C-alpha cells in the first residue's frame, strides 16, 4: 500500500477501525509518556520516545477524522434498523 492509500484507509468512515486507531494511539502515548517520565533514560531514547508519541498522536488524529466522518454520515443515523452496523432480522 502506498502512503496515500494508507492515509485514505485511516480516515475512511468506519466506526470500529477509527475507535481502534484512537484507543491504540492513546495507549501508545500513555506507555511512552510513562516510560519517558518515570524511568531515567538517556536523552537519545527520550527523543525516540517523543517521536513515537508524536507518531501515535498523528494516528489518533487520523482515527478521529475517520470517526467524525462516520458520525456525520447519513448511514450512521439510519433509523430503518438495517445498515452496515446493524444486524438484519
C-alpha positions as CSV (number, residue, x, y, z in Angstrom):
1,X,0.0,0.0,0.0
2,X,1.3,3.4,-0.9
3,X,1.4,6.1,1.8
4,X,-1.6,7.9,0.2
5,X,-3.6,4.7,0.2
6,X,-2.8,4.2,3.9
7,X,-3.9,7.7,4.7
8,X,-7.2,7.2,2.9
9,X,-7.6,3.9,4.8
10,X,-7.0,5.6,8.1
11,X,-9.6,8.4,7.5
12,X,-12.2,6.1,6.0
13,X,-15.6,6.4,7.8
14,X,-15.5,3.1,9.6
15,X,-16.5,3.3,13.3
16,X,-14.7,0.2,14.6
17,X,-11.4,0.9,12.8
18,X,-11.5,4.6,13.9
19,X,-12.1,3.8,17.5
20,X,-9.3,1.2,17.4
21,X,-6.9,3.7,15.9
22,X,-7.7,6.3,18.6
23,X,-7.6,3.8,21.5
24,X,-4.3,2.4,20.2
25,X,-2.8,5.9,19.9
26,X,-3.9,6.8,23.5
27,X,-2.3,3.5,24.8
28,X,1.0,4.1,23.0
29,X,1.1,7.8,24.1
30,X,0.5,6.7,27.7
31,X,3.1,3.9,27.7
32,X,5.8,6.1,26.0
33,X,5.0,9.1,28.2
34,X,5.2,7.0,31.4
35,X,8.5,5.4,30.3
36,X,9.9,8.9,29.4
37,X,8.9,10.4,32.7
38,X,9.2,7.6,35.3
39,X,12.4,6.0,34.1
40,X,15.7,7.8,33.9
41,X,16.7,7.2,30.3
42,X,19.4,8.6,28.0
43,X,18.5,11.7,26.0
44,X,18.6,9.8,22.7
45,X,16.0,7.3,24.0
46,X,13.9,10.2,25.3
47,X,14.0,11.8,21.9
48,X,13.0,8.5,20.3
49,X,10.0,8.1,22.7
50,X,9.0,11.7,21.9
51,X,8.9,10.7,18.2
52,X,6.9,7.6,19.0
53,X,4.4,9.8,20.9
54,X,4.2,12.2,18.0
55,X,3.5,9.4,15.5
56,X,0.9,8.0,17.8
57,X,-0.7,11.4,18.1
58,X,-0.9,11.6,14.3
59,X,-2.5,8.2,14.1
60,X,-5.0,9.2,16.7
61,X,-5.9,12.4,14.8
62,X,-6.4,10.3,11.6
63,X,-8.7,7.9,13.6
64,X,-10.7,10.9,14.9
65,X,-11.2,12.2,11.4
66,X,-12.5,8.8,10.3
67,X,-14.8,8.6,13.4
68,X,-16.2,12.1,12.7
69,X,-16.7,11.2,9.1
70,X,-18.6,8.1,10.2
71,X,-20.6,10.0,12.9
72,X,-21.8,12.7,10.5
73,X,-22.5,10.4,7.6
74,X,-26.2,9.7,6.8
75,X,-25.6,5.9,7.2
76,X,-24.7,6.4,10.9
77,X,-28.1,7.6,11.7
78,X,-30.2,5.2,9.6
79,X,-33.4,4.7,11.5
80,X,-34.6,1.8,9.5
81,X,-32.6,-0.7,11.5
82,X,-30.9,-2.2,8.5
83,X,-27.5,-0.9,7.8
84,X,-23.8,-1.9,7.7
85,X,-23.5,-1.7,11.5
86,X,-26.9,-3.3,12.4
87,X,-27.8,-7.0,12.2
88,X,-30.7,-7.9,9.9
89,X,-33.6,-9.6,11.5
